[in-house]
Amino acid sequence: MSGMTASGRPPLNRRLAEFGTTVFAEMSALAVRTGAINLGQGFPDTDGPESVREAAVRALRDGRGNQYPPGPGVPELRAAIAEHQRRFHGLTFDPDTEVLVTAGATEAIAATLLALLEPGDEVIAFEPYYDSYAACVAMAGAVRVPVTLRAPRFRPDLDALRDAVTPRTRLLLLNSPHNPTGTVLTRDELAAIAELAVERDLLVVTDEVYEHLVFDGEHIPLISLPGMRDRTVSISSAGKTFSFTGWKVGWVTASAPLVTAVRTAKQYLTFVSAGPFQYAVAEALRLPDEYFTAFREDLRAKRDLLVDGLAEAGFEVHRPQGTYFVTTDVAPLGEKDGLAFCRSLPERCGVVAVPNAVFHDDVDAGRTQVRFAFCKREDVLREAVARLRTLNTARGRGTDAPR
């Protein structure tokens, strides 16, 4: 058959062939098959505010968004995003020209990289990094250049970052609060990055989806620093902040020329999406400060519950400053490979986690690191901790010892 490979399968772009099925799909399928508690994929097991869900129902019933919404996003949401940026970060954006609504932050990242990169451009990102970053860089025909965040502190090596910049470097791709390590970049670190970007005339894309989940430190948008307003694309979304991850409503805020470029690429991806949910998210962004504070404190308590439980179970635990996730090291349990550990964990104790090595180019740097999500009900986390403690118990008895 024309267009088929010798194996009978359709050809796959060789730049994407290396990615295959995501680890999240593999581990979530493993959780379903074994009935294990899924602390691998970062989605809550409860819905967000009832008022926000009802706003979506109201929009559906009123016929708002049931047909194609405007390409840049419904005006009500674009205005709410601009208000949010001013309210929380003191940033001013024109909702008509400097705000773009996307199908989650994932599409925002993809559209931005497709819009701003040419084949052969280099993109520097701190690893471990969210797996879609590597795929999006590949789809743009660009070259990813990792700078490794190393345990136990996971702070950026600013000298290594500077050394990684070459004449082919086009863009820095940053994520703070950082998934999977939980690192929150400090003002001094951000200032150094901004200085480098201005000096070397680099674009910067910032993934800020966990902006309201900072437990230690503060979230400072890079775009707010001197020299960064016209060279930064700031990305966030509603999924993590309001616990409606399935709605896939994200956004871009940037200068008008950058937003225009991203919108040009975005229109050939989804074109538009999530019409009624856009109206609901507009209401969510205007919730009182008490909501955002209570949400953060609830996740802080869950972080502490899981962190303490993992430490008691024998893991080396790196307490995150933000996000949904905690990174651990399984070497104290006698393990040498995080991927093998995660694949065996559901059968051994009924819990699913994700190996950090899949977020690395330098696999050895994360070989024994494993990520757990704490965006779950408290009773689920307590049960997961009880199950994980059996690993240490079995190890002490010498039965079912880690391989």
N, C-alpha and C positions, 0 to 999 in steps of 0.2 A: 504494500500500500504506500502511495506517495506520502512523503513526510514522516514515515515511521522509521525507527531504528531497526537494526538487525534482530534485536530482542523482541520486536513487536510492540515496543512502547514508544509513545510520542517523544520527540527529542526535547531535552530540557537545557535551557541556557546553562553553559558550563560554569558560569560565575555563580549561579544559584544552586547548582547540583550539590555543592558541598553542604548545604544547610539541611536538606531533607525535612523530616517531620520535627517540629519543635519538641524540646524536652518537656514542655508543659503538657502537650498532647499525650506524650508517652506516659508521664507520671499520673495524669488525671485518669487515663484509661486504666492504669494499674490500680488506682484507688477504687474505681468502679468495679473492676474484676475481683478484687480481694475484699471489698467492703471496708477498706482502711480509712482512717481519718485523713483528709487531704489538707496537709499544711504546706503543700508544694505551690500550687497556683494561687496568686494573690487576688482572690475575690472574697468578699464578705459572705457569711452564711445567713445574714438578715438584711432586709431592705432598709433603705434610708427613711427620711422623715415622711410620715403619712401625708402631710400637707403637700409635699412635692409630688408624691405619687398621685394624689387627687388632682393636682394641677395638670398632670398628663392626661388623666381620664377626662377632665373638663375640656381640654384642648381637643381631644378625640371627638367628644360628643358635639362640640361646637363647630367642628369641621375646620379647625385651625391646624394647618400642617399636614392634612391628609393627602393633599396633592403636593407637587413639587414646591418646596419653599424657595426663596430667593437664593441664588448661588452663593453669595457671601454669608448667608445665614439670615434668620428672621431679624428684623430691626430691633424687636424687643430684647432679644438675646444679645445682639451686638452692643446695645446700649448698656445692658446689665454687666457685660464683661468689662466695658470701659469704666463703669462705676466701680466695679470690684477692684480694678487695678488702681484707681484713684484712692479708694477707701482703705485698702490694706497696704499699698506700697507707695502712695503719693505720686503715681505715674499718670500722665495725661495722654489719652489716645482718642483720635477721632473715630467714633464707631462706624462711620461710613467708609473711611478709606484706610484705617489702620487696625481693623479687627476682621478676622476671617474665622468662620465656624467650620469645623471639620468633623469627620467620622472618627471621633476619638483622637487622642494624642498620637496614636500609631499612624493614622493617615497624615496628620499634621507633619510628623517627622518625615514620612516618605515623600510627601509633596514638596516639602522644603528642600530636601536633599536633591530631588529630581530637578527642582527649579534652579538651584544655585550652583550645582556642580557640573563640570565637564569631564569627559573621560580622561583619566590620568591624574586628575586633581587628587591631592592627599587630604585626608580628613583625620585629625587627631582626636582621640577619645580616651578617657580614663577607663581602663579595664580593671575588674570585670564590668562588662556593660550588657544592658538589656539586649536580647538576641536580635531584635528587629533592626538595631543600629547597623550591624554588620551586613544584614541582608539588603537594607536600603542603600547603603554605600555601594554595594555590589551592583544593584539595579541601576544606579546612576553611572556605573562604569568607573567609579573612583577607587581610590586605594585607601584602606584603613590603616592607621598608624597608631598602635596602642601605647599608652603610657600607664604603667601598672601601679595600682594602689595596693600596697603590701600590708599584710597583717603584722602586728596586731592593731596598729592605729588607723591604717587605711587613709593616710593623709597624702595629698598630691605632692610629688617630687617636682617642685617648680623648676629646678635646674634641668631635670630630665625633660620636662615639657618644653623648655626653651631650646634644648638641644635637638628635640624632635622636629622642630620647624625647619623646613627647607624651602628653596625657591618654588617648589611645587605645592606647598601647603596652601590650601584655599580656605579651610574652615576648621573651627574647633567645635566639637559636639560635647556639651556638658550636661550633666544630670546631677542636680542638687535640690533637695535631699536625694541621696544616691542609692539606687537599686542595683545590686543586692546588699551593699555593705552598710547602709544606713548613715554614711558620712554626710555631714552638712558643711559645705564650704564656708570658711570664715570670711569676714570682711577683708582681712589682709590678703588671704589667698585669692579672693575675687579681684581685689585691686591689682595684684600682680598679674593675673590673667588678663585683665582689661588693658593694663599697660603694654603687655606683650602683643595683644591683638591690635592695638593702635600702632605700635611701633612697626609691626610686620604687615599691617594693612590686611588683617584677617577678618572674615565673617565669623560670627559665633551663633550657634543654635543651642538654646537652653531648654532642657526638658524639666519642667517644674511641677509635674503632676502631684507631687507630695508636698506642695508648698504649705498646706495647712496641717501637716503632720510632722512638726518639729518639736521634739521633746527636750533637747538640750541644744542651746545656741539659738540662732535666729535665721529666718530665711530672708536673704537679700537678693532681689533680682539683679542679675548682672547688667541688664539693660538700664538700670538706674545709675550706674557709675559713669564718671566723666568719659566722654569719647565713644560710648557704647550705643547711644540712642539710634544711630543710623547704620550700625553694622550688626545688630543683634536681632534674631528672631526668637521671641519668647513663646513657649508652648506650654499649655496646661489643659486640664479637662475636668469634667464634672464627676467622672466615675469614682475616683478614689475619695474625693471630698464628701460626696453625698451618698455613697454606697449604692449606686445604680450603675454598676459597671457594664451591664448589658445594653444600656441606652446608647453608648458610644457617641458622646457629645464632647468634642474637644474644641480648642481654638488656638489661633495664632494672634499675637499682638506684636506689631513692628512698625517701622516707618512705612509710609504709603508705597514707595517703590518696591520694598521687599515684599509687602503683602500682595501687591499686584503680581509679582513674579510667582509667589507661592500659589495664588489663586489660579494663575494660568495653568500650572501643572495639576492642581487639585481638580479642575473641571473635567479632566480626562481620567480621573480615578473614580470617585463616587459621583461626581457632579454635585449632588445634594444627598442628605440623609436625615433621618430621625426628626422629621418635621414636628409632630406634636410634642416630642420630648424637648425640643428647643424652647418651647414656651414654658415648660415646667422648669427647666434649668434656669431660665431667666428669673423665675420666682425664687428658686433655691439660692441663687447668688445674692439675693437681697434679704436672706434670713438674718436675724439679729446676731450680734457678736456672741451671745450666749450659746448659740448652736455650735459655732466653730470652736469655742473654748471647751464645751462639754464633749464634743467629738474627739478633740485632741486628748483630753484627760482620760476618756474611756480607753482609747488606744494605748495611752501611756501605761495604764494599769495592766492591760493585757500584755504589753511588752514585758513588764516586770514579772508578771506571772510566768510567762514562757521562758524568759531568760533565767530566772531562778530555778525553774524546773529542769531546764536543760543542763545547767551547771551541776545540779544534784544528781543528774543521770550520768555524769561523767564526761560530758562534752566540754571542750574549751569554747567559751562563749565570748563573742565580741559584741558588747552592748551597743545597739544602734542609737544614733542621735535623732533619727527620723525614719520615715516610711512605715510600711507594713511588716518589715522583714528583719530577721536576726540571722547573722552569719555565724556558724560554728565551725570548729575543727574536730574531726572524728579521730585524729591520730591518738589521743589519749585512750580511746576505746580499743586500740590495737588495729585500727583500720588503716589501710594504705591507699585506698582509692574511693573517692566520694561517689562516683557514678555507680560502682559496684555496690557500695553501701546502700545507696538510695534504691537500687533495683531489688535488693534483698530485704529492705526494711519493712515493707508491708507484710511479708510472710512471717518475719521474725517478731514483729510487735504490733502490727496493724496501724502504722503511721506512714504517710507519704511526705517526702521532702524533695528538694531539688539540688543537684550538685552544682556548685559554683564553677567547676571547670568548664562547663559549656558556655560560660560568659567570658571566657578568656581566649586570647590567642596564645599566650604563654600558659599552657595547660598546667605546667608544674607549679606555677604560682598559686593555683587554686585547687590542686589535685585532691587534697583532703578536706576541703571546705564544703560545707553543706548549708543550704538556706532553708529556714522555716518561716512560714507566714503566721502572724498572730492576729489577723483581722477576722477572728472567729468568735463565736459565743464563749463566754467564760467557762461554761460546763464542758464544752468541747475541748478547750485548751487544757482543763484540769484532767480530763480523761486521757488526752494525748500524752501529757506529762507522766501520768501513772503508767501508761504503756511503755513509754521510753525508759522509765526507771528500770524496767525488767531487763534491759540490755546490760546494765551494770550488775544487776543481781545474777544474771546468767553467767556473766564473765567471771564474777567472784566464785561461782560454784564450779566453773570450769566446764559447764555444759553449754551447748550451742554457742561456743566461743566464736568471736569474730574471726573471719578468715583473712 
